Structure formats: C-alpha cells, structure tokens
Amino acid sequence: MSTVNTHASLSLVSTTHAPAAVGPYTQAVKVGDLLFASGSLGLDPASGKMVEDGVEAQTEQALKNMKSVVEAGGSEVGKIVKTTVFLASMDDFVVVNGIYSKFFGNHKPARSAVQVARLPLNALFEIECIASLQ
C-alpha cells in the first residue's frame, strides 16, 4: 500500500459539471501556470452514462466536459495550449475534425490525434489538454 500524498505544489481540480473520474485519478491538476486536464469522454455528467448517437454526440459531449474542467481549474478554452485526441477509429477523423474545429473557432491549439486499440467504457472519442492559467 502506497503512502504517497499529493505534493503541496499541486492543486487538484474537480467539478460536478463534468463526469467524475472513472479511475484512480483527478479531473485535472494545476501546477505553476499550467492546468493538465485528464482525458474527457462523452459521458453525461448527470447520469454518468455514455451519450448515444455515435461519435458525433460523444465528441460534442467530451468537448463540453473538457471545457467544464478547464473552467473549474481557472482557465478557458482560448487558453488551451495542447490537445491530444484519441479515436477508436481513424475513419471518424473527418467528422471529429469538423466538430473540433467548430468548438475551437479561430483558436487552434497544438494537437495530436491518434487511433487507439480501445478506449475506456468502449468510447469512440477521448480528449485531454494542457491549458495556460496566465
């Protein structure tokens, strides 16, 4: 059993406006002038269930969840520096890219997008980010 405690230089972020973590992690961590947000899935915060209607609905909900966490941590979407997008299928890239582009508007954070073998809860889309707190 580990006795590791969170270092005083780190602040943990949690909000009920996004789904609770589905494992032993926190929604986001602040350190210095940066916020590191854990991966957001297309879960409905109220029910804790994956939204229906495929990758489009999951992408939109995951982006809303990420926004809630970023704002709870004291930042905003326009201060997101880097995102990583995880797709269950690269066949969804064009659709996801359109939703992502609409969400971010003129703001274009650095980004990686990868297809993975499987996502938690059999999700089709997941996104994590790093945001500035300045």
C-alpha atoms as a printed R data frame, in Angstrom:
    type eleno elety resid chain resno       x      y       z
1   ATOM     1    CA   MET     A     1   0.000  0.000   0.000
2   ATOM     2    CA   SER     A     2   1.451  3.348  -1.042
3   ATOM     3    CA   THR     A     3   1.596  6.322   1.292
4   ATOM     4    CA   VAL     A     4   2.256  8.891  -1.436
5   ATOM     5    CA   ASN     A     5   0.480 12.201  -0.870
6   ATOM     6    CA   THR     A     6  -0.131 14.984  -3.377
7   ATOM     7    CA   HIS     A     7   2.727 17.490  -3.225
8   ATOM     8    CA   ALA     A     8   1.815 20.940  -1.934
9   ATOM     9    CA   SER     A     9   2.880 22.498  -5.256
10  ATOM    10    CA   LEU     A    10  -0.029 20.743  -6.999
11  ATOM    11    CA   SER     A    11  -3.717 21.656  -6.846
12  ATOM    12    CA   LEU     A    12  -6.327 19.086  -7.768
13  ATOM    13    CA   VAL     A    13  -9.347 20.230  -9.794
14  ATOM    14    CA   SER     A    14 -12.794 18.708  -9.571
15  ATOM    15    CA   THR     A    15 -16.207 19.814 -10.810
16  ATOM    16    CA   THR     A    16 -19.669 18.264 -10.814
17  ATOM    17    CA   HIS     A    17 -20.258 19.896 -14.228
18  ATOM    18    CA   ALA     A    18 -18.198 17.093 -15.773
19  ATOM    19    CA   PRO     A    19 -18.307 13.346 -15.098
20  ATOM    20    CA   ALA     A    20 -16.385 12.076 -12.107
21  ATOM    21    CA   ALA     A    21 -13.136 10.278 -12.839
22  ATOM    22    CA   VAL     A    22 -13.696  6.614 -13.748
23  ATOM    23    CA   GLY     A    23 -10.464  5.520 -12.079
24  ATOM    24    CA   PRO     A    24  -7.780  6.492  -9.563
25  ATOM    25    CA   TYR     A    25  -7.074  9.959 -10.981
26  ATOM    26    CA   THR     A    26  -8.410 13.506 -10.808
27  ATOM    27    CA   GLN     A    27 -10.170 15.561 -13.487
28  ATOM    28    CA   ALA     A    28  -7.236 17.989 -13.683
29  ATOM    29    CA   VAL     A    29  -4.103 19.113 -11.874
30  ATOM    30    CA   LYS     A    30  -2.735 22.646 -11.650
31  ATOM    31    CA   VAL     A    31   0.973 23.267 -11.299
32  ATOM    32    CA   GLY     A    32   2.566 26.657 -11.735
33  ATOM    33    CA   ASP     A    33   0.911 28.423 -14.667
34  ATOM    34    CA   LEU     A    34  -0.422 25.232 -16.269
35  ATOM    35    CA   LEU     A    35  -3.513 23.077 -15.997
36  ATOM    36    CA   PHE     A    36  -3.290 19.434 -17.097
37  ATOM    37    CA   ALA     A    37  -6.763 18.026 -17.804
38  ATOM    38    CA   SER     A    38  -7.299 14.281 -17.809
39  ATOM    39    CA   GLY     A    39  -8.996 12.643 -20.749
40  ATOM    40    CA   SER     A    40 -12.649 13.576 -21.239
41  ATOM    41    CA   LEU     A    41 -15.113 11.079 -22.630
42  ATOM    42    CA   GLY     A    42 -18.615 11.610 -23.988
43  ATOM    43    CA   LEU     A    43 -20.248 10.838 -20.648
44  ATOM    44    CA   ASP     A    44 -23.316 12.714 -19.480
45  ATOM    45    CA   PRO     A    45 -22.299 14.321 -16.154
46  ATOM    46    CA   ALA     A    46 -25.768 13.816 -14.638
47  ATOM    47    CA   SER     A    47 -26.223 10.141 -15.465
48  ATOM    48    CA   GLY     A    48 -22.608  9.026 -15.791
49  ATOM    49    CA   LYS     A    49 -23.635  7.145 -18.939
50  ATOM    50    CA   MET     A    50 -22.116  7.438 -22.405
51  ATOM    51    CA   VAL     A    51 -24.225  9.640 -24.671
52  ATOM    52    CA   GLU     A    52 -25.888  7.868 -27.576
53  ATOM    53    CA   ASP     A    53 -25.863  8.675 -31.301
54  ATOM    54    CA   GLY     A    54 -22.288  7.760 -32.101
55  ATOM    55    CA   VAL     A    55 -19.012  9.571 -32.432
56  ATOM    56    CA   GLU     A    56 -20.593 12.969 -33.176
57  ATOM    57    CA   ALA     A    57 -22.547 13.077 -29.911
58  ATOM    58    CA   GLN     A    58 -19.626 11.639 -27.925
59  ATOM    59    CA   THR     A    59 -17.233 14.219 -29.370
60  ATOM    60    CA   GLU     A    60 -19.552 17.134 -28.596
61  ATOM    61    CA   GLN     A    61 -20.155 15.923 -25.036
62  ATOM    62    CA   ALA     A    62 -16.464 15.212 -24.388
63  ATOM    63    CA   LEU     A    63 -15.570 18.736 -25.526
64  ATOM    64    CA   LYS     A    64 -18.237 20.195 -23.202
65  ATOM    65    CA   ASN     A    65 -16.859 18.093 -20.340
66  ATOM    66    CA   MET     A    66 -13.299 19.237 -21.065
67  ATOM    67    CA   LYS     A    67 -14.470 22.878 -21.135
68  ATOM    68    CA   SER     A    68 -16.140 22.461 -17.732
69  ATOM    69    CA   VAL     A    69 -12.966 21.033 -16.210
70  ATOM    70    CA   VAL     A    70 -10.764 23.722 -17.760
71  ATOM    71    CA   GLU     A    71 -13.052 26.465 -16.449
72  ATOM    72    CA   ALA     A    72 -13.270 24.858 -12.999
73  ATOM    73    CA   GLY     A    73  -9.480 24.953 -12.953
74  ATOM    74    CA   GLY     A    74  -9.421 28.705 -13.595
75  ATOM    75    CA   SER     A    75  -8.660 28.761 -17.309
76  ATOM    76    CA   GLU     A    76 -10.702 28.943 -20.514
77  ATOM    77    CA   VAL     A    77 -10.916 27.264 -23.909
78  ATOM    78    CA   GLY     A    78  -8.988 30.102 -25.575
79  ATOM    79    CA   LYS     A    79  -6.036 29.338 -23.285
80  ATOM    80    CA   ILE     A    80  -5.774 25.660 -24.197
81  ATOM    81    CA   VAL     A    81  -2.232 25.176 -25.444
82  ATOM    82    CA   LYS     A    82  -2.230 21.496 -26.478
83  ATOM    83    CA   THR     A    83  -4.770 18.753 -27.001
84  ATOM    84    CA   THR     A    84  -4.458 15.059 -27.625
85  ATOM    85    CA   VAL     A    85  -7.360 13.360 -29.384
86  ATOM    86    CA   PHE     A    86  -7.847  9.608 -29.126
87  ATOM    87    CA   LEU     A    87 -10.088  7.889 -31.680
88  ATOM    88    CA   ALA     A    88 -11.396  4.341 -31.693
89  ATOM    89    CA   SER     A    89 -11.348  4.587 -35.491
90  ATOM    90    CA   MET     A    90  -9.396  6.920 -37.748
91  ATOM    91    CA   ASP     A    91 -12.377  6.614 -40.104
92  ATOM    92    CA   ASP     A    92 -14.050  9.167 -37.787
93  ATOM    93    CA   PHE     A    93 -11.239 11.720 -38.198
94  ATOM    94    CA   VAL     A    94 -13.021 13.977 -40.717
95  ATOM    95    CA   VAL     A    95 -16.257 14.097 -38.697
96  ATOM    96    CA   VAL     A    96 -14.402 14.699 -35.415
97  ATOM    97    CA   ASN     A    97 -12.207 17.340 -37.048
98  ATOM    98    CA   GLY     A    98 -15.305 19.288 -38.119
99  ATOM    99    CA   ILE     A    99 -16.796 19.239 -34.606
100 ATOM   100    CA   TYR     A   100 -13.407 20.084 -33.064
101 ATOM   101    CA   SER     A   101 -12.915 22.999 -35.479
102 ATOM   102    CA   LYS     A   102 -16.363 24.421 -34.717
103 ATOM   103    CA   PHE     A   103 -15.755 24.087 -30.959
104 ATOM   104    CA   PHE     A   104 -12.398 25.915 -31.015
105 ATOM   105    CA   GLY     A   105 -13.348 28.511 -33.657
106 ATOM   106    CA   ASN     A   106 -10.375 30.712 -34.521
107 ATOM   107    CA   HIS     A   107  -8.287 29.276 -31.658
108 ATOM   108    CA   LYS     A   108  -6.022 26.472 -32.848
109 ATOM   109    CA   PRO     A   109  -4.105 24.717 -30.066
110 ATOM   110    CA   ALA     A   110  -1.277 22.348 -30.883
111 ATOM   111    CA   ARG     A   111  -2.769 18.876 -31.313
112 ATOM   112    CA   SER     A   112  -2.030 15.211 -31.775
113 ATOM   113    CA   ALA     A   113  -4.668 12.743 -32.967
114 ATOM   114    CA   VAL     A   114  -4.190  9.004 -32.723
115 ATOM   115    CA   GLN     A   115  -6.204  5.856 -33.223
116 ATOM   116    CA   VAL     A   116  -6.065  3.520 -30.255
117 ATOM   117    CA   ALA     A   117  -6.975 -0.129 -29.844
118 ATOM   118    CA   ARG     A   118  -9.648  0.629 -27.238
119 ATOM   119    CA   LEU     A   119 -10.844  3.481 -25.034
120 ATOM   120    CA   PRO     A   120 -12.348  3.308 -21.528
121 ATOM   121    CA   LEU     A   121 -16.023  2.303 -21.496
122 ATOM   122    CA   ASN     A   122 -15.711  1.478 -25.215
123 ATOM   123    CA   ALA     A   123 -15.819  5.185 -26.038
124 ATOM   124    CA   LEU     A   124 -15.297  6.311 -29.614
125 ATOM   125    CA   PHE     A   125 -13.567  9.617 -28.718
126 ATOM   126    CA   GLU     A   126 -11.454 10.980 -25.871
127 ATOM   127    CA   ILE     A   127  -9.610 14.286 -25.491
128 ATOM   128    CA   GLU     A   128  -7.081 15.608 -22.965
129 ATOM   129    CA   CYS     A   129  -5.499 19.027 -22.820
130 ATOM   130    CA   ILE     A   130  -2.974 21.380 -21.285
131 ATOM   131    CA   ALA     A   131  -4.141 24.944 -20.646
132 ATOM   132    CA   SER     A   132  -2.432 28.132 -19.535
133 ATOM   133    CA   LEU     A   133  -3.506 29.727 -16.263
134 ATOM   134    CA   GLN     A   134  -1.907 33.075 -17.085
